[in-house]
């Protein structure tokens, strides 16, 4: 089956890439390896970004970029760290107050080590236990965020837990197709761009930037020809309704973040109890509100997904902050065109859109990665030894 326009070489893209990205100058936000986890959360939140490269403060002044950066800190890894803290307390009689007292290395060490090594625990599978649900309440986060343990834990100490993807950078000489494949098939949400002769990252190209680039292509023949196709014509959404990862409104909000970590997704819909209607979306970056805004949970004994959405929306409205959370659910139907979906995603500055039927029942989800993947095809042997020693290849790779 042909899905329309497919990029499988760079012969027509050289000048276009320069035109679109050549004048794109991003302020690259970096985090020092000796920064605390609390400082990292504040920095990511302040700049409204999902991740940032970590600079090794102990690297020599003349170090190349490959020695200067030790990894990427991202909200996905911060969620892992929080889950390990809650799991360590599961089954105890504590409400989290021991964080405020300060703990010995013997107690906190295993939790940090587990986060670094990505240890898989049986408790990480399935739903949160009743005890975990009670622990992960306002008291837990209040105790955690006010503790010296949280304030003094350094990014470099747990950098391993932040790396869903390795620190892999593109050089300016790499092709447009390489970039698109990394952001789709190889599941990278952003790709740093470096100049081999320099010490620092020049730019960071995100999935969102590519979607914005596509929206800017409106009016071009190739885009209009492809963009008028209905979602169903190009094979979107990719998964069946029964396989959509979701959380019910009365479940603990941390169940949403737990599912994101387990399933490797960046967000989940919040669905009405006993039904299929989605009432909101929780993204991986939304964990920041549990760490920087204690007022959102002070009135809740237990924070459900619905409580969380309500409280965060009130917080954002009160502080007059712009956020996709204030816009409610952004949806589309199977008969919408791919161009219409791209315009929605770009205008709303979101990373996923939910497909619903005529009655508003959830039928699927479409992510930025899904759309980019429909644009590209990887030629046989394309990457060669590009990934050697960097990351495992996807199971379906032909490299």
HURA-V193569 format. One record per residue. N is the residue number from 1. RES is the residue in three letters. SS is DSSP state (a for helix, b for strand, c for the rest). NEAR is the number of other C-alpha atoms within 10 Angstrom. D_FIRST is the distance of its C-alpha to the first C-alpha in Angstrom with 2 decimals. Layout:
BEGIN
((N,RES,SS,NEAR,D_FIRST) (N,RES,SS,NEAR,D_FIRST))
END
This chain:
BEGIN
((1,UNK,c,6,0.00) (2,UNK,c,8,3.79) (3,UNK,c,14,6.47) (4,UNK,c,14,9.20) (5,UNK,c,14,12.26) (6,UNK,c,13,12.43) (7,UNK,b,18,15.91) (8,UNK,c,15,16.42) (9,UNK,c,16,19.97) (10,UNK,c,12,23.07) (11,UNK,c,10,24.11) (12,UNK,c,9,23.78) (13,UNK,c,14,24.74) (14,UNK,a,11,28.32) (15,UNK,a,10,30.28) (16,UNK,a,11,27.97) (17,UNK,a,14,28.37) (18,UNK,a,12,32.12) (19,UNK,a,11,32.20) (20,UNK,a,15,30.43) (21,UNK,a,14,31.86) (22,UNK,c,10,34.90) (23,UNK,c,8,37.09) (24,UNK,c,13,35.79) (25,UNK,c,10,38.84) (26,UNK,c,10,38.69) (27,UNK,c,10,41.77) (28,UNK,c,13,40.77) (29,UNK,c,16,42.38) (30,UNK,b,19,43.72) (31,UNK,b,22,45.53) (32,UNK,b,20,48.42) (33,UNK,c,24,48.41) (34,UNK,c,18,51.79) (35,UNK,c,18,50.64) (36,UNK,b,20,50.86) (37,UNK,a,23,47.93) (38,UNK,a,18,49.47) (39,UNK,a,19,49.51) (40,UNK,a,24,45.88) (41,UNK,a,22,44.83) (42,UNK,a,15,46.96) (43,UNK,a,17,45.52) (44,UNK,a,21,41.86) (45,UNK,a,18,42.76) (46,UNK,a,9,44.87) (47,UNK,c,10,42.20) (48,UNK,c,11,39.35) (49,UNK,c,13,37.27) (50,UNK,c,17,35.43) (51,UNK,b,25,36.74) (52,UNK,b,22,39.10) (53,UNK,b,22,40.02) (54,UNK,b,24,43.20) (55,UNK,b,22,45.92) (56,UNK,c,17,48.25) (57,UNK,c,16,51.68) (58,UNK,c,10,53.30) (59,UNK,c,14,51.39) (60,UNK,c,10,53.71) (61,UNK,c,9,53.81) (62,UNK,c,10,52.45) (63,UNK,c,13,49.52) (64,UNK,c,15,46.16) (65,UNK,a,19,43.27) (66,UNK,a,16,42.00) (67,UNK,a,13,45.43) (68,UNK,a,21,45.96) (69,UNK,b,23,43.06) (70,UNK,b,21,42.90) (71,UNK,b,23,39.80) (72,UNK,b,24,38.28) (73,UNK,b,29,39.72) (74,UNK,b,23,37.34) (75,UNK,a,24,37.62) (76,UNK,a,24,35.45) (77,UNK,a,24,38.23) (78,UNK,a,24,40.92) (79,UNK,a,23,39.49) (80,UNK,a,22,39.73) (81,UNK,a,23,43.34) (82,UNK,a,21,44.24) (83,UNK,a,23,42.75) (84,UNK,a,23,44.86) (85,UNK,a,22,47.94) (86,UNK,a,21,47.40) (87,UNK,a,21,46.68) (88,UNK,a,15,49.80) (89,UNK,a,19,51.78) (90,UNK,c,21,50.22) (91,UNK,c,13,52.96) (92,UNK,c,12,55.76) (93,UNK,c,9,58.13) (94,UNK,c,11,57.35) (95,UNK,c,18,55.86) (96,UNK,c,23,55.03) (97,UNK,c,16,58.49) (98,UNK,a,15,59.00) (99,UNK,a,21,56.78) (100,UNK,a,16,59.48) (101,UNK,a,12,62.16) (102,UNK,c,13,60.52) (103,UNK,c,14,59.51) (104,UNK,c,9,60.45) (105,UNK,a,10,58.21) (106,UNK,a,8,58.32) (107,UNK,a,10,56.61) (108,UNK,a,15,54.12) (109,UNK,a,12,53.32) (110,UNK,a,14,51.10) (111,UNK,a,20,48.97) (112,UNK,a,19,48.42) (113,UNK,a,17,47.84) (114,UNK,a,19,45.25) (115,UNK,a,26,43.41) (116,UNK,a,20,43.57) (117,UNK,a,12,42.23) (118,UNK,c,18,39.62) (119,UNK,c,13,41.38) (120,UNK,c,11,39.53) (121,UNK,c,10,41.85) (122,UNK,a,7,41.51) (123,UNK,a,14,42.30) (124,UNK,a,18,39.17) (125,UNK,c,11,37.09) (126,UNK,c,11,36.84) (127,UNK,c,16,38.87) (128,UNK,c,20,41.91) (129,UNK,c,15,45.09) (130,UNK,a,11,47.58) (131,UNK,a,15,49.85) (132,UNK,a,22,47.16) (133,UNK,a,20,46.34) (134,UNK,a,18,50.03) (135,UNK,a,24,50.46) (136,UNK,c,27,47.59) (137,UNK,c,23,49.50) (138,UNK,a,23,51.30) (139,UNK,a,19,54.11) (140,UNK,a,20,51.85) (141,UNK,a,25,50.34) (142,UNK,a,22,53.73) (143,UNK,a,18,55.32) (144,UNK,a,22,52.54) (145,UNK,a,19,52.36) (146,UNK,a,15,56.15) (147,UNK,c,19,56.69) (148,UNK,a,15,57.71) (149,UNK,a,20,55.13) (150,UNK,a,18,52.27) (151,UNK,a,15,54.04) (152,UNK,a,14,54.91) (153,UNK,c,17,51.74) (154,UNK,b,19,50.45) (155,UNK,a,25,46.92) (156,UNK,a,21,47.59) (157,UNK,a,16,48.75) (158,UNK,a,22,45.43) (159,UNK,a,21,42.99) (160,UNK,a,21,41.16) (161,UNK,a,25,40.11) (162,UNK,a,24,38.47) (163,UNK,c,17,36.00) (164,UNK,c,17,32.70) (165,UNK,c,15,31.46) (166,UNK,c,15,33.82) (167,UNK,c,18,35.51) (168,UNK,c,17,33.17) (169,UNK,b,19,33.73) (170,UNK,b,20,32.15) (171,UNK,b,13,34.38) (172,UNK,c,13,34.29) (173,UNK,c,10,33.23) (174,UNK,c,11,29.97) (175,UNK,c,16,26.82) (176,UNK,a,18,24.76) (177,UNK,a,19,21.69) (178,UNK,a,17,23.94) (179,UNK,a,21,24.96) (180,UNK,a,24,21.52) (181,UNK,a,22,20.49) (182,UNK,a,19,23.80) (183,UNK,a,23,23.36) (184,UNK,c,20,19.96) (185,UNK,c,19,19.05) (186,UNK,c,18,22.78) (187,UNK,c,17,23.78) (188,UNK,c,20,26.64) (189,UNK,c,18,27.63) (190,UNK,b,21,29.76) (191,UNK,b,19,30.56) (192,UNK,b,19,34.12) (193,UNK,b,20,34.68) (194,UNK,b,20,37.80) (195,UNK,c,16,39.91) (196,UNK,c,15,41.05) (197,UNK,c,8,44.49) (198,UNK,c,12,44.96) (199,UNK,c,17,45.78) (200,UNK,c,20,43.73) (201,UNK,b,23,40.21) (202,UNK,b,16,39.48) (203,UNK,b,21,36.72) (204,UNK,b,21,34.20) (205,UNK,b,18,30.66) (206,UNK,b,18,29.05) (207,UNK,a,24,25.68) (208,UNK,a,18,27.49) (209,UNK,a,15,28.49) (210,UNK,a,20,24.93) (211,UNK,a,21,23.99) (212,UNK,a,18,27.17) (213,UNK,a,15,26.25) (214,UNK,a,18,22.98) (215,UNK,a,21,25.11) (216,UNK,a,14,27.48) (217,UNK,c,15,24.80) (218,UNK,c,14,24.95) (219,UNK,c,10,25.75) (220,UNK,c,9,24.03) (221,UNK,a,10,21.64) (222,UNK,a,12,18.68) (223,UNK,a,17,19.15) (224,UNK,a,14,19.75) (225,UNK,a,13,16.66) (226,UNK,a,18,14.47) (227,UNK,a,22,17.02) (228,UNK,c,14,17.01) (229,UNK,c,18,13.63) (230,UNK,b,19,14.36) (231,UNK,a,25,13.95) (232,UNK,a,16,12.08) (233,UNK,a,16,9.41) (234,UNK,a,18,8.87) (235,UNK,c,15,9.45) (236,UNK,c,20,13.21) (237,UNK,c,20,15.61) (238,UNK,c,15,14.60) (239,UNK,c,13,17.28) (240,UNK,c,11,18.75) (241,UNK,a,16,21.99) (242,UNK,a,10,24.13) (243,UNK,a,9,23.22) (244,UNK,c,15,24.17) (245,UNK,c,17,27.30) (246,UNK,b,21,30.10) (247,UNK,b,26,33.88) (248,UNK,b,24,36.13) (249,UNK,c,23,38.69) (250,UNK,c,15,41.69) (251,UNK,c,21,40.60) (252,UNK,b,25,42.27) (253,UNK,a,26,40.54) (254,UNK,a,26,40.54) (255,UNK,a,23,38.27) (256,UNK,a,27,35.58) (257,UNK,a,27,36.24) (258,UNK,a,21,36.49) (259,UNK,a,22,33.01) (260,UNK,a,22,31.61) (261,UNK,a,20,33.25) (262,UNK,a,13,32.20) (263,UNK,a,10,28.52) (264,UNK,c,12,28.24) (265,UNK,c,15,27.32) (266,UNK,c,19,29.10) (267,UNK,b,22,29.80) (268,UNK,b,24,29.91) (269,UNK,b,26,30.36) (270,UNK,b,26,33.77) (271,UNK,b,23,33.48) (272,UNK,c,16,36.29) (273,UNK,c,13,38.11) (274,UNK,c,8,37.00) (275,UNK,c,10,34.20) (276,UNK,c,18,30.72) (277,UNK,b,19,31.79) (278,UNK,b,24,31.64) (279,UNK,b,16,34.82) (280,UNK,b,21,34.15) (281,UNK,b,25,32.53) (282,UNK,b,22,34.24) (283,UNK,b,21,33.05) (284,UNK,a,22,34.27) (285,UNK,a,22,36.48) (286,UNK,a,19,38.31) (287,UNK,a,20,40.33) (288,UNK,a,16,42.48) (289,UNK,a,19,44.13) (290,UNK,a,21,45.54) (291,UNK,a,17,47.12) (292,UNK,a,16,48.40) (293,UNK,c,15,49.21) (294,UNK,a,15,51.48) (295,UNK,a,15,52.34) (296,UNK,a,21,48.99) (297,UNK,c,21,49.88) (298,UNK,c,16,53.69) (299,UNK,c,12,53.86) (300,UNK,c,15,51.54) (301,UNK,c,13,52.69) (302,UNK,c,20,49.10) (303,UNK,c,25,46.14) (304,UNK,b,22,43.35) (305,UNK,a,25,39.96) (306,UNK,a,21,41.16) (307,UNK,a,20,44.50) (308,UNK,a,23,42.78) (309,UNK,a,24,40.67) (310,UNK,a,15,43.81) (311,UNK,a,20,46.04) (312,UNK,a,20,43.77) (313,UNK,a,20,43.19) (314,UNK,a,14,46.98) (315,UNK,a,16,47.55) (316,UNK,a,15,45.18) (317,UNK,a,13,46.68) (318,UNK,a,9,50.19) (319,UNK,c,9,49.52) (320,UNK,c,9,47.65) (321,UNK,c,10,44.71) (322,UNK,c,10,41.27) (323,UNK,c,14,38.50) (324,UNK,a,15,35.14) (325,UNK,a,19,37.01) (326,UNK,a,16,39.06) (327,UNK,a,11,36.13) (328,UNK,c,13,35.24) (329,UNK,c,16,31.73) (330,UNK,c,19,29.07) (331,UNK,b,20,26.31) (332,UNK,b,23,23.41) (333,UNK,c,20,21.48) (334,UNK,c,18,17.86) (335,UNK,c,13,18.29) (336,UNK,c,15,19.52) (337,UNK,b,19,17.74) (338,UNK,a,23,16.95) (339,UNK,a,21,19.95) (340,UNK,a,16,22.21) (341,UNK,a,23,21.48) (342,UNK,a,19,22.16) (343,UNK,a,17,25.37) (344,UNK,a,18,26.48) (345,UNK,a,23,25.97) (346,UNK,a,20,27.83) (347,UNK,a,11,30.61) (348,UNK,a,14,31.32) (349,UNK,c,14,31.17) (350,UNK,c,17,29.29) (351,UNK,c,18,26.82) (352,UNK,b,23,24.89) (353,UNK,b,24,24.30) (354,UNK,b,22,24.25) (355,UNK,b,23,22.08) (356,UNK,b,21,24.44) (357,UNK,c,15,24.62) (358,UNK,c,8,27.13) (359,UNK,c,8,29.99) (360,UNK,c,16,29.28) (361,UNK,b,16,28.13) (362,UNK,b,23,26.05) (363,UNK,b,21,22.38) (364,UNK,b,24,20.99) (365,UNK,b,23,21.49) (366,UNK,b,21,19.72) (367,UNK,b,21,21.42) (368,UNK,a,22,21.77) (369,UNK,a,24,20.21) (370,UNK,a,19,17.02) (371,UNK,a,20,16.74) (372,UNK,a,18,17.71) (373,UNK,a,21,15.23) (374,UNK,c,18,12.34) (375,UNK,c,18,14.18) (376,UNK,b,19,14.71) (377,UNK,c,15,13.76) (378,UNK,c,19,16.71) (379,UNK,c,11,17.63) (380,UNK,c,10,19.26) (381,UNK,c,10,22.87) (382,UNK,c,14,22.62) (383,UNK,c,14,25.20) (384,UNK,c,9,27.58) (385,UNK,c,10,30.64) (386,UNK,c,10,29.94) (387,UNK,c,12,30.08) (388,UNK,c,10,32.91) (389,UNK,c,7,35.36) (390,UNK,c,12,33.62) (391,UNK,c,13,31.10) (392,UNK,c,10,29.25) (393,UNK,c,12,25.69) (394,UNK,c,11,22.81) (395,UNK,c,6,22.29) (396,UNK,c,7,18.78) (397,UNK,c,11,20.03) (398,UNK,c,12,19.87) (399,UNK,c,15,23.03))
END
